[in-house]
Amino acid sequence: MYVGFSSWDEVLAFAKRGGWLFYHAPLDLRPCSVHVVKVYKNGKIRIDPGAGADPFTADSGHLSRFKRQEAS
C-alpha cells in the first residue's frame, strides 16, 4: 500500500534517510520507485527514475506525487 506525505519537509527527511521513494506520474497507473540522487540546500531533490527516463528535479509542487510504501 502506498501512502502520501503530509509535507515537503517530510519528503526531504525521508529522502535523506535513504528510504524508497515512489513517484506517481500523472499518466502512470501506479507509483514507480525512484532513486534520489541529491537533496539540494534549496529544498529541491534530484530524481533518477531509471528505466531509460531522464533525471529531473522536483520541488514542493510535486508533493502529491511522492509516496512511500507502508507495511501491510
Number of C-alpha atoms within 10 A of each C-alpha: 8 14 11 17 15 10 11 18 13 13 23 18 12 15 18 13 9 11 14 15 19 21 22 18 14 9 6 9 8 11 18 16 17 18 18 19 15 14 17 12 7 7 13 16 21 16 19 18 18 12 7 7 8 9 15 11 15 16 15 15 9 13 18 15 16 22 21 19 15 9 6 5
